[in-house]
Amino acid sequence: MEILNLVVAAVASYIFGAIWYMSLSKPWMAATGMTEADLKDEDGNAKGGSMPYIIAFVCALVVATMMNHLFDLIEVTNLVDGLLLGLGIGLFIAAPWTATHYSFSNKPRILILIDAGYSSIGCAIMGLVLTFW
């Protein structure tokens, strides 16, 4: 059952990411300097095919697995604690690394907010799901 919990947590975060980036696609593209044409090949298909989506899901699964391990170690079992600890991991571990990398590569601040926002809320969702069962 634990594997199912990890997969559901990864899927929940992944779905949130799809919604997040679809709703913020225009400011995200503006901040990256890319257009829709830059993201598609000459046939109109996504560049890279399905690989970026597969990588994103595998990464979500890796994060969920580590969060679950941490939750087990410190005995996080209720929904509110899972949500808050997940949010804390996103805000105070994942987001600062994103800000550091993007600052040194001179990325726009809005891109930091968009991508770090996804990491933070995505981790909160994972934490909630991991403590649901």
PyRosetta script that sets phi, psi and omega in degrees:
from pyrosetta import init, pose_from_sequence

init()
pose = pose_from_sequence("MEILNLVVAAVASYIFGAIWYMSLSKPWMAATGMTEADLKDEDGNAKGGSMPYIIAFVCALVVATMMNHLFDLIEVTNLVDGLLLGLGIGLFIAAPWTATHYSFSNKPRILILIDAGYSSIGCAIMGLVLTFW")
pose.set_psi(1, -28.7)
pose.set_omega(1, -177.9)
pose.set_phi(2, -65.0)
pose.set_psi(2, -36.7)
pose.set_omega(2, 178.5)
pose.set_phi(3, -62.8)
pose.set_psi(3, -40.9)
pose.set_omega(3, 177.9)
pose.set_phi(4, -61.4)
pose.set_psi(4, -41.7)
pose.set_omega(4, 178.5)
pose.set_phi(5, -60.3)
pose.set_psi(5, -42.8)
pose.set_omega(5, 178.6)
pose.set_phi(6, -64.1)
pose.set_psi(6, -43.3)
pose.set_omega(6, -179.9)
pose.set_phi(7, -65.7)
pose.set_psi(7, -42.3)
pose.set_omega(7, 179.2)
pose.set_phi(8, -64.1)
pose.set_psi(8, -40.5)
pose.set_omega(8, 178.1)
pose.set_phi(9, -63.0)
pose.set_psi(9, -43.1)
pose.set_omega(9, 178.9)
pose.set_phi(10, -65.4)
pose.set_psi(10, -43.1)
pose.set_omega(10, 179.5)
pose.set_phi(11, -63.8)
pose.set_psi(11, -42.7)
pose.set_omega(11, -179.7)
pose.set_phi(12, -60.7)
pose.set_psi(12, -44.6)
pose.set_omega(12, 178.7)
pose.set_phi(13, -66.7)
pose.set_psi(13, -39.4)
pose.set_omega(13, 179.5)
pose.set_phi(14, -62.9)
pose.set_psi(14, -45.0)
pose.set_omega(14, 177.9)
pose.set_phi(15, -63.5)
pose.set_psi(15, -43.2)
pose.set_omega(15, 175.7)
pose.set_phi(16, -57.5)
pose.set_psi(16, -42.9)
pose.set_omega(16, 179.0)
pose.set_phi(17, -59.7)
pose.set_psi(17, -40.2)
pose.set_omega(17, 178.2)
pose.set_phi(18, -62.3)
pose.set_psi(18, -44.9)
pose.set_omega(18, 179.3)
pose.set_phi(19, -65.3)
pose.set_psi(19, -44.9)
pose.set_omega(19, -178.8)
pose.set_phi(20, -58.1)
pose.set_psi(20, -52.1)
pose.set_omega(20, -175.5)
pose.set_phi(21, -75.9)
pose.set_psi(21, -28.5)
pose.set_omega(21, 174.4)
pose.set_phi(22, -66.6)
pose.set_psi(22, -41.1)
pose.set_omega(22, -178.7)
pose.set_phi(23, -74.3)
pose.set_psi(23, -24.0)
pose.set_omega(23, -179.1)
pose.set_phi(24, -111.8)
pose.set_psi(24, 21.1)
pose.set_omega(24, -174.7)
pose.set_phi(25, -62.2)
pose.set_psi(25, -40.7)
pose.set_omega(25, -178.1)
pose.set_phi(26, -66.4)
pose.set_psi(26, -50.2)
pose.set_omega(26, 177.7)
pose.set_phi(27, -66.6)
pose.set_psi(27, -31.4)
pose.set_omega(27, 177.9)
pose.set_phi(28, -64.7)
pose.set_psi(28, -47.2)
pose.set_omega(28, 179.3)
pose.set_phi(29, -63.7)
pose.set_psi(29, -41.2)
pose.set_omega(29, 178.1)
pose.set_phi(30, -61.3)
pose.set_psi(30, -41.9)
pose.set_omega(30, -178.3)
pose.set_phi(31, -69.5)
pose.set_psi(31, -31.5)
pose.set_omega(31, 179.1)
pose.set_phi(32, -86.2)
pose.set_psi(32, -13.4)
pose.set_omega(32, -178.1)
pose.set_phi(33, 78.3)
pose.set_psi(33, 17.0)
pose.set_omega(33, -178.7)
pose.set_phi(34, -105.8)
pose.set_psi(34, 156.8)
pose.set_omega(34, 174.9)
pose.set_phi(35, -116.6)
pose.set_psi(35, 171.0)
pose.set_omega(35, 176.2)
pose.set_phi(36, -59.1)
pose.set_psi(36, -36.2)
pose.set_omega(36, 179.1)
pose.set_phi(37, -63.2)
pose.set_psi(37, -33.5)
pose.set_omega(37, 178.2)
pose.set_phi(38, -66.7)
pose.set_psi(38, -25.2)
pose.set_omega(38, -176.3)
pose.set_phi(39, -90.6)
pose.set_psi(39, -4.6)
pose.set_omega(39, -176.2)
pose.set_phi(40, -122.8)
pose.set_psi(40, 150.2)
pose.set_omega(40, 176.1)
pose.set_phi(41, -83.1)
pose.set_psi(41, -175.9)
pose.set_omega(41, -176.1)
pose.set_phi(42, -65.0)
pose.set_psi(42, -19.3)
pose.set_omega(42, 177.3)
pose.set_phi(43, -91.0)
pose.set_psi(43, -1.1)
pose.set_omega(43, 179.9)
pose.set_phi(44, 87.2)
pose.set_psi(44, 6.7)
pose.set_omega(44, 177.8)
pose.set_phi(45, -89.3)
pose.set_psi(45, 156.9)
pose.set_omega(45, 178.7)
pose.set_phi(46, -62.1)
pose.set_psi(46, 131.6)
pose.set_omega(46, 175.5)
pose.set_phi(47, -64.0)
pose.set_psi(47, 138.9)
pose.set_omega(47, -178.4)
pose.set_phi(48, 87.0)
pose.set_psi(48, -4.9)
pose.set_omega(48, 178.8)
pose.set_phi(49, 60.3)
pose.set_psi(49, -135.1)
pose.set_omega(49, -177.9)
pose.set_phi(50, -89.0)
pose.set_psi(50, -6.2)
pose.set_omega(50, -174.6)
pose.set_phi(51, -57.5)
pose.set_psi(51, -44.8)
pose.set_omega(51, 178.4)
pose.set_phi(52, -60.0)
pose.set_psi(52, -34.2)
pose.set_omega(52, 179.3)
pose.set_phi(53, -71.5)
pose.set_psi(53, -38.3)
pose.set_omega(53, 177.4)
pose.set_phi(54, -65.7)
pose.set_psi(54, -45.7)
pose.set_omega(54, 178.8)
pose.set_phi(55, -60.8)
pose.set_psi(55, -43.5)
pose.set_omega(55, 179.2)
pose.set_phi(56, -60.1)
pose.set_psi(56, -41.6)
pose.set_omega(56, 179.8)
pose.set_phi(57, -69.3)
pose.set_psi(57, -42.7)
pose.set_omega(57, 178.3)
pose.set_phi(58, -60.9)
pose.set_psi(58, -41.6)
pose.set_omega(58, 177.7)
pose.set_phi(59, -63.3)
pose.set_psi(59, -40.6)
pose.set_omega(59, 177.2)
pose.set_phi(60, -62.3)
pose.set_psi(60, -39.1)
pose.set_omega(60, 178.4)
pose.set_phi(61, -66.4)
pose.set_psi(61, -39.3)
pose.set_omega(61, 177.5)
pose.set_phi(62, -63.5)
pose.set_psi(62, -46.0)
pose.set_omega(62, 179.1)
pose.set_phi(63, -62.1)
pose.set_psi(63, -45.4)
pose.set_omega(63, 179.4)
pose.set_phi(64, -60.6)
pose.set_psi(64, -39.4)
pose.set_omega(64, 179.9)
pose.set_phi(65, -64.4)
pose.set_psi(65, -44.8)
pose.set_omega(65, 179.6)
pose.set_phi(66, -68.2)
pose.set_psi(66, -41.0)
pose.set_omega(66, 177.5)
pose.set_phi(67, -61.5)
pose.set_psi(67, -41.2)
pose.set_omega(67, 179.0)
pose.set_phi(68, -62.2)
pose.set_psi(68, -40.6)
pose.set_omega(68, 177.7)
pose.set_phi(69, -61.6)
pose.set_psi(69, -45.4)
pose.set_omega(69, 178.1)
pose.set_phi(70, -63.1)
pose.set_psi(70, -42.3)
pose.set_omega(70, 179.1)
pose.set_phi(71, -61.1)
pose.set_psi(71, -40.5)
pose.set_omega(71, 177.7)
pose.set_phi(72, -64.0)
pose.set_psi(72, -42.4)
pose.set_omega(72, -177.9)
pose.set_phi(73, -63.2)
pose.set_psi(73, -39.0)
pose.set_omega(73, -177.2)
pose.set_phi(74, -104.1)
pose.set_psi(74, 9.6)
pose.set_omega(74, 173.4)
pose.set_phi(75, 59.0)
pose.set_psi(75, 49.0)
pose.set_omega(75, 173.9)
pose.set_phi(76, -83.2)
pose.set_psi(76, 119.5)
pose.set_omega(76, -175.8)
pose.set_phi(77, -130.4)
pose.set_psi(77, -16.3)
pose.set_omega(77, -177.6)
pose.set_phi(78, -102.7)
pose.set_psi(78, 158.1)
pose.set_omega(78, -172.6)
pose.set_phi(79, -60.2)
pose.set_psi(79, -44.9)
pose.set_omega(79, -177.6)
pose.set_phi(80, -64.1)
pose.set_psi(80, -44.5)
pose.set_omega(80, 178.4)
pose.set_phi(81, -63.8)
pose.set_psi(81, -40.2)
pose.set_omega(81, 178.1)
pose.set_phi(82, -62.5)
pose.set_psi(82, -44.8)
pose.set_omega(82, 178.8)
pose.set_phi(83, -62.0)
pose.set_psi(83, -48.9)
pose.set_omega(83, -176.6)
pose.set_phi(84, -69.4)
pose.set_psi(84, -39.3)
pose.set_omega(84, 177.9)
pose.set_phi(85, -68.5)
pose.set_psi(85, -39.8)
pose.set_omega(85, 175.7)
pose.set_phi(86, -60.6)
pose.set_psi(86, -45.1)
pose.set_omega(86, 177.7)
pose.set_phi(87, -61.4)
pose.set_psi(87, -42.1)
pose.set_omega(87, 178.6)
pose.set_phi(88, -62.2)
pose.set_psi(88, -40.9)
pose.set_omega(88, 177.3)
pose.set_phi(89, -62.2)
pose.set_psi(89, -43.3)
pose.set_omega(89, 179.0)
pose.set_phi(90, -65.9)
pose.set_psi(90, -48.8)
pose.set_omega(90, -176.1)
pose.set_phi(91, -70.9)
pose.set_psi(91, -37.5)
pose.set_omega(91, -170.1)
pose.set_phi(92, -110.5)
pose.set_psi(92, -1.0)
pose.set_omega(92, 173.5)
pose.set_phi(93, -124.0)
pose.set_psi(93, -59.9)
pose.set_omega(93, -175.6)
pose.set_phi(94, -69.0)
pose.set_psi(94, -49.7)
pose.set_omega(94, -175.5)
pose.set_phi(95, -62.2)
pose.set_psi(95, -42.6)
pose.set_omega(95, 178.7)
pose.set_phi(96, -61.8)
pose.set_psi(96, -35.0)
pose.set_omega(96, 176.8)
pose.set_phi(97, -65.5)
pose.set_psi(97, -41.3)
pose.set_omega(97, 177.2)
pose.set_phi(98, -60.7)
pose.set_psi(98, -46.8)
pose.set_omega(98, 179.9)
pose.set_phi(99, -61.0)
pose.set_psi(99, -40.9)
pose.set_omega(99, 178.9)
pose.set_phi(100, -62.3)
pose.set_psi(100, -51.6)
pose.set_omega(100, -178.7)
pose.set_phi(101, -60.8)
pose.set_psi(101, -45.5)
pose.set_omega(101, -177.1)
pose.set_phi(102, -69.8)
pose.set_psi(102, -33.2)
pose.set_omega(102, 179.2)
pose.set_phi(103, -66.7)
pose.set_psi(103, -42.6)
pose.set_omega(103, 179.5)
pose.set_phi(104, -69.9)
pose.set_psi(104, -24.9)
pose.set_omega(104, 178.3)
pose.set_phi(105, -98.1)
pose.set_psi(105, 13.1)
pose.set_omega(105, 175.4)
pose.set_phi(106, 57.3)
pose.set_psi(106, 38.4)
pose.set_omega(106, 176.2)
pose.set_phi(107, -77.6)
pose.set_psi(107, 150.7)
pose.set_omega(107, 178.9)
pose.set_phi(108, -62.4)
pose.set_psi(108, 146.5)
pose.set_omega(108, -179.2)
pose.set_phi(109, -59.4)
pose.set_psi(109, -33.2)
pose.set_omega(109, -179.7)
pose.set_phi(110, -64.2)
pose.set_psi(110, -33.5)
pose.set_omega(110, 177.7)
pose.set_phi(111, -67.4)
pose.set_psi(111, -37.5)
pose.set_omega(111, 175.5)
pose.set_phi(112, -60.3)
pose.set_psi(112, -46.6)
pose.set_omega(112, -178.4)
pose.set_phi(113, -64.1)
pose.set_psi(113, -41.9)
pose.set_omega(113, -179.0)
pose.set_phi(114, -65.1)
pose.set_psi(114, -51.6)
pose.set_omega(114, -175.4)
pose.set_phi(115, -72.9)
pose.set_psi(115, -40.2)
pose.set_omega(115, 177.3)
pose.set_phi(116, -69.8)
pose.set_psi(116, -31.4)
pose.set_omega(116, 175.4)
pose.set_phi(117, -62.7)
pose.set_psi(117, -42.7)
pose.set_omega(117, 177.0)
pose.set_phi(118, -62.3)
pose.set_psi(118, -46.0)
pose.set_omega(118, 179.9)
pose.set_phi(119, -58.8)
pose.set_psi(119, -43.5)
pose.set_omega(119, -176.4)
pose.set_phi(120, -68.3)
pose.set_psi(120, -49.5)
pose.set_omega(120, -178.8)
pose.set_phi(121, -72.3)
pose.set_psi(121, -36.2)
pose.set_omega(121, 176.6)
pose.set_phi(122, -60.3)
pose.set_psi(122, -40.8)
pose.set_omega(122, 177.0)
pose.set_phi(123, -67.2)
pose.set_psi(123, -37.2)
pose.set_omega(123, 177.2)
pose.set_phi(124, -62.4)
pose.set_psi(124, -42.7)
pose.set_omega(124, 178.3)
pose.set_phi(125, -63.4)
pose.set_psi(125, -43.3)
pose.set_omega(125, 177.5)
pose.set_phi(126, -59.9)
pose.set_psi(126, -45.4)
pose.set_omega(126, -180.0)
pose.set_phi(127, -60.3)
pose.set_psi(127, -39.8)
pose.set_omega(127, 177.4)
pose.set_phi(128, -63.0)
pose.set_psi(128, -49.1)
pose.set_omega(128, -178.5)
pose.set_phi(129, -63.9)
pose.set_psi(129, -41.0)
pose.set_omega(129, -177.8)
pose.set_phi(130, -63.9)
pose.set_psi(130, -25.2)
pose.set_omega(130, 179.3)
pose.set_phi(131, -102.0)
pose.set_psi(131, 6.0)
pose.set_omega(131, -177.6)
pose.set_phi(132, -71.2)
pose.set_psi(132, -38.0)
pose.set_omega(132, -177.6)
pose.set_phi(133, -95.9)
pose.dump_pdb("model.pdb")
